[in-house]
Amino acid sequence: MHCRLLFTSVLVVFALLCSFNFGVCWSVDWFSTCRTSRFSCGNIIDVDYPFSGNGRPDRCGHPQLKLSCEDNLTTVLEIMSVKYHVLELNQSTQTLKIARTDFLNGICSPEYGNTAFDSTLFEYAPDSYNLILFYDCWKKSSYFSDRYYFTCRSGSAFKDGYVLSEPKTEIGICNSSVTIAVPTENNYKVIGNWSMLEGAIREGFEVKYKVDSASCILCKRLGGACGYDWNSTKMACYCRNQPPGACLSTPVPLHHKTGYIAPEVFSRSYGGVSHKSDVYSYGMLVLEMAGGIKKFESATSNTSEISYPYQMHEDLEAGNNTRIWGIASDEEKEISEKMLLVSFWCIQMNPADRPSMTKVVEMMEGSLESIEIPPKPFLFSPGKEGSRTIHNEVSRHHEHGSQIRFNEVFDPTV
């Protein structure tokens, strides 16, 4: 088959991938740097995207997830002007266990910044609970028992304070208040037991960070390195210093790539070639990345290989994910299932039934529950006339070395 078709197909598919928040695909320096550099400090080791810091450049991670290392032992993360010690970091579950640095020596902190987070990036883990510390109150309230009351020394004077689970007007006027988080199991035990409260604060609490892990996983599977594009403020996929398409694997023979080409390229009975043909190619690539096809060699495939995506579709409908490759966690399972659903929409036989790339991006960035299960891909349905026809057409072109030119099949009016 004409090499131009392969080159154009690769360019089209890769350009679409780059439009899916995979920008800055030409920078060899950022590719090599972000791929090899890791953050390590104390017990926090071998950390990559979405984090940066301590020799790992800013463009390798999210700007609000920049770590620092103190005394080669303690990992620190600053969130909304408040510093936290990072006690644990789990990239598989996207959780951090953190403790405020200004409260490590006690609750009479000289700083009064609230524990607050950007809700688009962080959320409390289910086992975290908020307490409010009120400082420098005008007078001691008789409404509360002594278990809620504490004092902090300020110079030669002592100032009243309270710890509550929610604001109360009965405490009167207090000059400062701080919201802190503690493990839920300690939420009431610590009130009135100041040593336990301070211990719970030092113990830290868990938060989940929310980043586009699906795009990063796909980027790595394509041979790229994950980073951050400061212009688009989204995840970037850095690739080797090669022409567009470098994130794809080492080039393979053309007959290995045939399966990525939309059926209307081979037969006008399926409609005219348009931008939806590119969507089909994208869907086939995502399907392979998610484990939806093994080795799709259309020119030499047997019936069982062609119907493999059909079998995957039936597994999804039945809730059977055992065929999906490399699932090590619920998160990866959800990502793979989302990728499969999107890819099945992209490889619909009727180009009109395929989503636009804008819609594809929305589906990939949205929740799994928001994606409807698409119809079975007719091309891969076993025993279907359309499946046999397109397979024979592909084989005929391959066996006879026919050249397929886009200017012969592309209808600009479609």
N, C-alpha and C positions, 0 to 999 in steps of 0.2 A: 504494500500500500504506500501511496505517496508520502514521503517524509514530511511534507508540508502539513499534512493533516495531523500527524502526530504532534509536531511542534506547535501548531495552532491550538490543538486540543489541550496540550499541557499548559500553554500560556493562558488559555481561557479559564481552565480549572483553577490554576494558581492565582490568577487575578481575582477570581471570585473568593478564594480563600483569603486573600489579602484584604478584600473589602469587608470580610467578616471579622473586623477588628484585628487583622493580622498585618498592620502597617509596618513601615520601615523595614521592608524585606530585603534591603540591599546592604546593610551595614555589617561588614565582616568583623569589625572591631567589637561591636556590641554583641554579635553572635558568639565570638570566642570568649569574650569576657564574661558575659552572663551565663554561658554554658558551663564554664569551668570554675568560676568564683563561688564560694560559699561563705556564709556567715557562721562563725564558731566562736563561742565565748563560754567558759565554764562548762556547765552541763548542757548548754544549748549548742548543738553541733550540727554541721552539714545542712544549713538552712538555705534554701534558694527562693525563687519567686513564690509569693509576692513581696518578699522582704529584701531590704538592702542595708548597707551600713558596714562599718569596720572593714573597709577594703572592697566591699561589694558595691559597685557604683549605683548612684540614684536611679539611672535608667534601667536598672535590672529589677526594680521593685516599685511598689505603690508608694507615692510620696508620704502617705500617712502611716506607713509601716516601715519606717527607717529605724533600725536598731543601733544601739551603741554598746560598747563594752567598757566597763569600769574595772580597772586593776586586773585585767585579763581573767576576770572571775564572774562578774555580775553583768547580766544583760539588761539593758534599760530601754524602755519604749516610752516616748512622750506622746500623750493623747490629749489634745485640747489644752495645752499648757500645763498639764499635770504629768509628773514623771512616775513611772511604774517599774518595779523590778519584774522581769519576766522569769517566773519560777519554772514554768513548763511551756513547751511549744509543740503541738502535735499538728503536723501539716496534713495528715490523712483525714483527721476530723475537723481541721481548721479551727482549732481551739487554742486559746492562750490562758494560762493561769498567771495572774498578775497581782501585785501588791503595791500599794502607794508607798513611795519612798519617804514622803514627809510624815507618815504616821508610824514608821518603823520603830521610833523611840518612844511612842506613847500617843495618847489622844490629845494631849495639850499641844497641838501642832502650831507653829508660828505662821503657817500658811492656811488659807481658808478657801481653796478652790474646790468646787464640787466635783464629784466623780461623775463625769458626763461623757457621752460618746456620740459620734456621728452615726445616726441610726441607719444610714445607707451603707456603712462599712462594718459596724459592730452591733452585736446584740448580746444581752446577758444570757448566760447558760441557764437552764432550768433550775439548777441548784444554787442560784445566787439570790440574795435578798438585800434590799436597801434599808439602811438605818440612817436617821438624821441626827447629827450632833449640833446642838445649839450652843453658841458661845457668847460670853460677855452679856449675860442677861441682866436687866436692871435690878431685879430683886428676886429672891427665892419665892416660888409659888407654893401656896399651901394645897393646891389642887392635886399635886403629884406626891407620891410617897418618895422617901429618900432613895429608893433603888433606881430612880430615874435621874437622880441629881449627882453632879460632880462639880469639883472646883478646879480651876487652873490658876497657877500663880503667874502674876504679871508684875514684875519688879518686886516691890514689897507688899503688894496687895494680892488678894485672891478674888477671882471672878467666877460667878455662878455659871453652870452649864447643865444641859439636859441631853439625854439620849432617848429618842422616840422612834417608833416605826412609821409615824406619819405626823404632819404638822398639827399642832394644837394651839388654838388662840389663848388657852388658859395659861400658857407660860409667860405671857406678857411680851414685852419688847426685848429682843436680843439683837445685838449688833452684827452677829455673823452666824452662819449655819453651813454645815458641810454634809452632803449626802455621800455615804460610803456604802460599799457592798461587802457582805460577809456570806459565808456558806449558809444555806437555808437551815441546816440542822442546828445552827448556833444562834438563830435570829432572836429568840427570847431568852435563851440561857445566858447570853452575854450581858443583858440589861441588868445592871446592879452588881455585876461581877466584872470589875474593870480590868483585872489581869486577864480574864478569859476574853474580854472584848479586844484588848490589845493583841492577845495571841491569835484571835480569829482574823484580825486585820493583817497581821504578819503572815498568816497562813495563805492569804490571798483568795481570789475568787476567779471563776472562769468566765470568759467571754468568747463568743464565736466571731471570727472575722469573715466577711462576705466578699469574695472576689470571684471573677469569672474563671473558675477552675476548669470548666469544660473546654474553653478555648485553649487553655494552656496545655491540657492533656493532648488535644488534637495537634497542637503546635509541636510538641515533643515527639509525637508519633510520626510526624512529617519530617523529623530530623532538625527542627528548629530549636531555638532557645527563647524562653519567655522573658519578657521585659515590659517596660511601660513607655507608652508614647505620650509625652507631655503636651503635644499639640492637640491630639484627639482626646486626651485624658482617659485613655482606655488601654487595655492590655495590648502589647505589641509582640509579634512573632519575628525574631531576628533570625536571618538565614545566612548561609555561607556567601562569600563574595562571588556570586555567579549571577547569570541573567535570571529574570523571573522564572520560577519553577524550581529554584534551588532547594526549597523545602521538601520537594518530593524526593523519593528514594532514588538511588542510582538508576539511570535510564534502563528500561527493559525492552526487549523486542516488541515490535508494533502489535503482533497478534496478542500479546499480553494486555495491551491497552484498549483493544477493540471494545471490550465490554463497557467502557466508559462513555461510548459515543451513543447519542440518542437514536432511537429506531428511525425517526423521520429523516436522519441523514442517509440511511440506506434505502428507504422506501417512502415515496411521497404519499402512499396510502395512509400513513400515520400523521400526515400534516406537513406543513412547511417548516423548514429550519428557521429558528428565531432565537431570541435570548432565552427562551424556555428550554432550548436544547442544551444551553450551558448549565442551566439548573439541573438537568438530568445528569450531566457529567459530574457536577458537584455532588449530587446525591449518591452516585455510585462510589465516589471517592470516600465520602463520609461513611457509607455503608461498609466499605472495606476497613476503614479505620476503627469502626465500632465492632468489627468482627462479624458483620452480616454476610460476607462472602469469603470463601477460602482463596482459591486461585481462579479468578474468573477469566478463563481463556476461551473466548467465544468461538474462535475458529476451530478449536479442538475439543470443546466441552462436550461431555455427555449429558443426557437428560437430567440425571440426578444433580449435577453441578449447576445447571441452569435453573433448576427449581429450588435451589438452596435458599435464596431470599424468600421464596414463597413459604418454605418451611419455617424460616425465622419469623415471618409475619404471623403464622399460626401459633407459634410459641408465645409471641407477645400477646396475642388475643387470649391465650389460655393462661397467661401469667407464668409461663415456664421460661426462665432466663438461663437455663443451664448451658445453652449453646453460646452465650455471649462470652467472649474471651476475657481472661485476666481480671475477673471481678474480685477484688479483695475487700471491698467495703460497701456499705449501703450507698455511700456517695457515688462511688464509681459505677455501681449498678444503676443508679438513677441517671447518671450522665450517659452511660451506654444506651440505656433504653430511650432517652431523649434523642440521641443521635440516630438511633435506628428509626424512630418514628418520623423524624424530619427527613431522613434519607428516603423512606418509603413514599412520603409525599412528593419528593423531588423526582422519583423515577416512575411516576404514573404514566401510563401509555399515552393518554390524551394530553398534549402539551397544555391545554386550557386548564386541566386539573392540577397542574404543578404550581406551587407558590412562586411568587417573585423572590428575588434575593433579599429584598427588604423584609418580606414576610418570614423568610428563613431565619434572618438575624433575630427578628422578634421572637420566633419560636425557640431558638437556641438560648436566648437570654431570659426567656420567661420560665414559668414553672412547668414541671412535667404534667401536672394535672390539667393545664390549659391546652394541651395538644391532643386533639382528637385522633383516634386510631384511623389511619387512612384505609381506603379500599385495598384489597390485595393487588399487588403489581401484576397486571394481566400478562405482561411479557414473560414473567417467570412462572406462570401458573402451569403445572404439569398437565399435558394432554390438550392444551388450548391450541387452536389453529394458528393464532397470532404468534405464539411462542415458537412453533415449528417454522413458520414462514420467515420471521426475522432471523432465526438461527441459520436457516438455509441461505438467506440472502447474505448474511455476514460471511458464512463459509465460502460462498461462491466468489465474493470479492477477494477473499484471502487466497483461495486456491488458484485463481486465474491472474492474480497480481493486478487486479483492476485498480485504476486510479480514481479516487473520489475527490472531486474538487468542490470547495465550498461555493464557487461562483456558478456551479452547475445545479446545485440543489438549494441554495439560499434564496429565499423569496423575501426581499426587503419590505414587501407590503404586509407580511404576516406579523 
